Amino acid sequence: DLLKSNSSHLLLASGDGMDFQALLVDEDRAWLMVGAKNHIFLLHLDHPSREPEKIFWPAPREQVEHCQLAGKNVETECANFIRLLQPFNQSHVFACGTGSYQPVCAFIQLG
């Protein structure tokens, strides 16, 4: 019903294995940031039909290969799972991911 009324937006099919784990909402600017497997999505809450902005942030290839050699599952363990989204200031969000067992953090500039 929500999709038919154009008051919601299907981000991804449930079988895509994106493993959503971190959420950050900014009510003043009406957006929701979602951390997932190898991606960060920015959804515009005041325009649900608008395509989400997407940042592709995978683990380094050599780290994924090292993870595979250690016997880990490439689909469920050897990726950059975004675990932290934290406001830093008015223009940046601090984000951290698993980096395929080599944690990595970065500042994301909001535009």
N, C-alpha and C positions, 0 to 999 in steps of 0.2 A: 504494500500500500504506500509506503514512503517513497519508493522509487517511482510509482505511478503518479504521485502527486508532485513530483519534482522537488521534494523537500529533503532528499538525501542523495548520496553519491556512493556507488559501490567502488571502493578503492581497489580491491583485488579479489579474485575468486578465492574461496577458502582453501583450495588445494594448491596454492602457489608457494606454500612453505616459507612465507616471509618472516614468521616468528616474531610478531610485534611484542615488544617488551618495555619500551620506554615511551612515556607520553608527557608532553609539556603543553599546557594551554595558556594562551594570553587573551584574557577576556577583553582587555582594552583595545587590542588591535584585531580581535576576532579571528585568531588562527589557532590551529592545533598542530604541533609538531609530533611526529611519530617515529620512533626508532625501530628498525626492523633488521632483518638479515641483509647486510651489504647495502642498506639504503636508509636515508632519512627523508621523510615526506613532510611537506607543509601543506595542510589543508586549510582552506579559507572558509570559516564558519558562516560568514555572511553571504557567501555565494556557493552553496553546496553543489551546484552543477558544474562549477569551474574545475578544470583538471588540476589535481594537486601538483605542486612543484616537487621535484625529486632530485636528491643528491645521491649519486652512486658512489659508495665508499667501501670497496672490497678490501680484504686483507691482501698484503703483498703476495704475488704469485709464489715466490720462494718460501714464504711462511706457510702457505697452503700445501705446497709440495712436502715440506718438512712435517706438517701435521699428518698428511697421508702416509708418509713413511713410518710414522710412529703408530700406525694402525688405527687411526681415527677415521670416522665416517666423513667423507668430503661434503655430503649434503647437510648433515646435522651438526657437525662439530668444527669443520675447517672453513670458517667464514668469519667475517667481521660482524658480530652480533652487537648492535647498538644497545648499550645498557644504561647510559646516563645522558640526560638532556637537562641542563641546568642554566637558568638565566644568569648571564654574567653582568651585562649592563644593557642600556637601551638599544644598542646596536649589535650585540653579539650573544650567542648562546654557546656554552661550553658543552661539548659532546665527547663521550668516550665509548669505545667499542672493544670487543675481545681481541680483535686482530688475529684470529686463529692462534690463540695461546700466546700472543705477543701484544698485550694491551696497547692501545693507541688513543690519544685524545687530540682534539682540535677545537679551535674557535670557529663558529659559523657566523658569518656576517649576515645580518638581516637587511633586506633591501626593500 
